[in-house]
Amino acid sequence: MSQITGKVVLLGSSGVGKSSVFIRCTHEFFHPRTTATIGTLCYFKTFRIETTTVKLEIWDTAGMERFRGITYMYYRHADAALIFFDITSRKSFQEVKFWINELRNNCDNFNAPGKNLLFIVGNKLDLASQREVFRDEAYQYAREQGAVYYECSAKSGLGVQELFEDVAQNIYDKFEPNSVKLSETVAINSEDNVRQTTKCCNK
């Protein structure tokens, strides 16, 4: 059986729940009082695709402003980047642009379409009734950026597993040129959890 290892970085401003999604993915539980990440955390998550093991090396980076100067060192050689915002905070959505610019300014591969994989993720889907950013708007913005769009909830787990399964699938597609490519943009329906398709180190 062959194995592929892909480096995945989680980016986003403080308070968007990025670390909670990281914990939900890697440890399969929700911690209601997750503290702000200082520096980075890294963990491995493994998926089986066809006859290949896809190992995601997932890095949770600091979103606090005083740590942004060192964060770029961890995503310079990433294969995929997930940029998070809080769907109940328009300010956090506006800051996605900052993270995309940071990524592209410090990692040349993210400037070339198809080279590296970009996901924009709206978290806190369990608070959908308090939305300030609607799915269609975020979906359209993701398309403009050449990114995949997802919504999820670290608290309920809704959409988290599907998100990282698609990250693994996309990394598999990247390194296996004969595989069937996925669509450009994916969204999670907040009402019935139907996917709509248009086209760490644990030392």
C-alpha positions as a printed NumPy array, in Angstrom:
array([[  0.   ,   0.   ,   0.   ],
       [  1.356,   3.424,  -0.957],
       [  1.379,   6.459,   1.308],
       [  1.1  ,  10.188,   0.668],
       [  1.876,  12.81 ,   3.307],
       [  0.455,  16.295,   2.849],
       [  1.143,  19.35 ,   4.98 ],
       [ -2.032,  21.241,   5.912],
       [ -2.049,  24.602,   7.708],
       [ -5.003,  26.143,   9.531],
       [ -5.119,  29.933,   9.368],
       [ -7.513,  32.547,  10.677],
       [ -7.887,  35.325,  13.188],
       [ -8.208,  34.729,  16.907],
       [-11.661,  33.689,  18.098],
       [-12.947,  32.017,  14.934],
       [-12.785,  28.519,  16.454],
       [ -9.933,  27.255,  14.302],
       [ -8.295,  25.391,  17.195],
       [-11.634,  23.88 ,  18.196],
       [-12.022,  22.481,  14.676],
       [ -8.46 ,  21.159,  14.922],
       [ -9.3  ,  19.344,  18.179],
       [-12.601,  18.039,  16.785],
       [-10.765,  16.618,  13.758],
       [ -7.738,  15.141,  15.512],
       [ -9.238,  14.083,  18.863],
       [-12.952,  13.85 ,  17.973],
       [-14.318,  15.946,  20.819],
       [-15.22 ,  19.585,  21.5  ],
       [-13.468,  21.605,  24.171],
       [-15.669,  24.607,  25.072],
       [-12.78 ,  26.615,  26.552],
       [-10.012,  26.228,  24.031],
       [ -7.271,  28.776,  24.706],
       [ -5.644,  30.819,  21.967],
       [ -2.892,  28.978,  20.138],
       [  0.594,  30.249,  20.982],
       [  3.013,  29.402,  18.2  ],
       [  1.75 ,  26.217,  16.53 ],
       [  0.37 ,  22.765,  17.255],
       [  0.801,  19.803,  14.945],
       [ -0.889,  16.425,  14.668],
       [ -1.302,  13.633,  12.117],
       [ -4.655,  12.473,  10.759],
       [ -4.767,   9.486,   8.399],
       [ -7.311,   8.657,   5.682],
       [ -7.587,   5.68 ,   3.342],
       [ -8.284,   6.468,  -0.322],
       [ -8.354,   3.601,  -2.777],
       [ -5.208,   1.612,  -1.938],
       [ -3.371,   4.675,  -0.648],
       [ -2.912,   5.982,   2.881],
       [ -3.122,   9.773,   2.932],
       [ -1.525,  11.198,   6.066],
       [ -2.37 ,  14.824,   6.803],
       [  0.238,  16.717,   8.793],
       [ -2.092,  19.346,  10.259],
       [ -0.627,  22.541,  11.709],
       [ -2.785,  24.812,  13.851],
       [ -1.164,  28.252,  13.741],
       [ -1.563,  31.25 ,  16.026],
       [ -4.144,  33.786,  14.925],
       [ -3.301,  36.435,  17.497],
       [ -1.718,  39.506,  15.922],
       [  1.455,  39.407,  18.01 ],
       [  2.29 ,  35.934,  16.674],
       [  1.587,  36.619,  12.997],
       [  5.217,  37.453,  12.319],
       [  6.302,  33.87 ,  12.989],
       [  3.263,  32.039,  11.63 ],
       [  4.352,  32.304,   7.998],
       [  7.357,  30.07 ,   8.687],
       [  4.983,  27.155,   9.22 ],
       [  2.949,  27.463,   6.026],
       [  5.662,  28.205,   3.496],
       [  5.805,  24.578,   2.322],
       [  2.151,  23.665,   2.828],
       [  0.236,  21.545,   0.337],
       [ -3.146,  22.849,   1.527],
       [ -4.313,  25.815,   3.565],
       [ -7.621,  26.198,   5.411],
       [ -8.565,  29.788,   6.234],
       [-11.279,  30.04 ,   8.894],
       [-13.808,  32.704,   9.806],
       [-16.766,  32.845,  12.173],
       [-20.107,  32.991,  10.316],
       [-21.514,  35.149,  13.156],
       [-18.761,  37.758,  12.711],
       [-18.504,  39.86 ,   9.563],
       [-15.212,  41.267,  10.811],
       [-13.65 ,  37.792,  10.842],
       [-14.89 ,  37.214,   7.277],
       [-13.325,  40.495,   6.141],
       [-10.028,  39.343,   7.678],
       [ -9.974,  36.292,   5.364],
       [ -8.552,  38.624,   2.718],
       [ -5.599,  39.398,   5.006],
       [ -4.823,  35.69 ,   5.432],
       [ -5.074,  34.989,   1.704],
       [ -2.638,  37.841,   1.024],
       [ -0.301,  36.586,   3.757],
       [ -0.373,  33.121,   2.289],
       [  0.24 ,  34.229,  -1.273],
       [  2.948,  36.72 ,  -0.304],
       [  4.894,  34.101,   1.636],
       [  4.202,  30.947,  -0.369],
       [  4.659,  31.25 ,  -4.121],
       [  2.883,  27.978,  -4.849],
       [ -0.434,  29.461,  -3.708],
       [ -0.164,  32.027,  -6.503],
       [ -0.251,  29.314,  -9.165],
       [ -3.71 ,  27.779,  -9.815],
       [ -3.778,  24.042,  -9.215],
       [ -0.406,  23.928,  -7.466],
       [ -1.59 ,  24.166,  -3.87 ],
       [ -5.044,  23.78 ,  -2.348],
       [ -6.965,  26.616,  -0.704],
       [-10.078,  26.146,   1.439],
       [-12.174,  28.9  ,   3.031],
       [-14.14 ,  27.609,   6.017],
       [-17.02 ,  29.24 ,   7.875],
       [-17.127,  27.861,  11.419],
       [-19.846,  27.958,  14.142],
       [-22.597,  26.533,  11.973],
       [-24.417,  25.608,  15.192],
       [-25.056,  29.371,  15.553],
       [-26.568,  29.737,  12.068],
       [-29.495,  31.77 ,  13.449],
       [-26.963,  34.483,  14.403],
       [-25.308,  34.662,  10.996],
       [-23.674,  37.861,   9.803],
       [-22.145,  36.156,   6.76 ],
       [-24.466,  34.169,   4.507],
       [-23.375,  31.068,   2.658],
       [-23.996,  32.403,  -0.858],
       [-21.773,  35.437,  -0.234],
       [-18.922,  33.375,   1.195],
       [-19.365,  30.757,  -1.531],
       [-19.045,  33.377,  -4.255],
       [-15.98 ,  34.913,  -2.618],
       [-14.327,  31.494,  -2.439],
       [-14.978,  30.927,  -6.141],
       [-13.381,  34.29 ,  -6.946],
       [-10.299,  33.233,  -4.992],
       [-10.098,  29.825,  -6.636],
       [-10.871,  28.198,  -3.29 ],
       [-13.146,  25.466,  -1.96 ],
       [-15.814,  26.696,   0.464],
       [-17.041,  24.76 ,   3.487],
       [-19.124,  25.43 ,   6.552],
       [-18.8  ,  23.432,   9.739],
       [-19.348,  23.414,  13.476],
       [-16.566,  22.458,  15.871],
       [-19.149,  22.24 ,  18.646],
       [-21.547,  19.774,  16.991],
       [-18.999,  18.225,  14.64 ],
       [-21.201,  19.005,  11.634],
       [-19.123,  19.12 ,   8.467],
       [-15.71 ,  18.682,  10.154],
       [-15.04 ,  15.106,   9.067],
       [-16.295,  15.837,   5.538],
       [-14.012,  18.875,   5.345],
       [-10.844,  16.948,   6.154],
       [-11.894,  13.998,   4.013],
       [-12.086,  16.395,   1.063],
       [ -8.712,  17.9  ,   1.985],
       [ -7.239,  14.379,   1.959],
       [ -8.981,  13.57 ,  -1.328],
       [ -7.668,  16.752,  -2.945],
       [ -4.126,  16.011,  -1.773],
       [ -4.484,  12.5  ,  -3.15 ],
       [ -5.667,  13.968,  -6.465],
       [ -2.699,  16.347,  -6.47 ],
       [ -0.148,  13.547,  -6.18 ],
       [ -2.079,  10.964,  -8.212],
       [ -2.499,  12.559, -11.673],
       [ -4.71 ,   9.738, -12.968],
       [ -7.329,  10.144, -10.237],
       [-10.705,  11.822, -10.796],
       [-10.558,  15.49 ,  -9.805],
       [-12.995,  17.   ,  -7.311],
       [-15.05 ,  20.12 ,  -7.883],
       [-13.804,  23.659,  -7.415],
       [-16.265,  24.691,  -4.725],
       [-18.089,  22.674,  -2.079],
       [-20.579,  23.845,   0.538],
       [-22.33 ,  22.188,   3.449],
       [-26.071,  22.825,   3.614],
       [-26.715,  24.122,   7.127],
       [-30.229,  22.693,   7.302],
       [-29.883,  19.1  ,   6.151],
       [-26.113,  18.574,   5.947],
       [-26.281,  17.807,   2.223],
       [-23.095,  18.514,   0.313],
       [-23.673,  20.772,  -2.667],
       [-21.013,  20.397,  -5.341],
       [-20.397,  22.773,  -8.247],
       [-18.029,  21.45 , -10.563],
       [  0.32 ,  17.397,  13.375],
       [  2.668,  16.247,  14.268],
       [  1.915,  14.121,  17.296],
       [  5.49 ,  13.78 ,  18.478]])
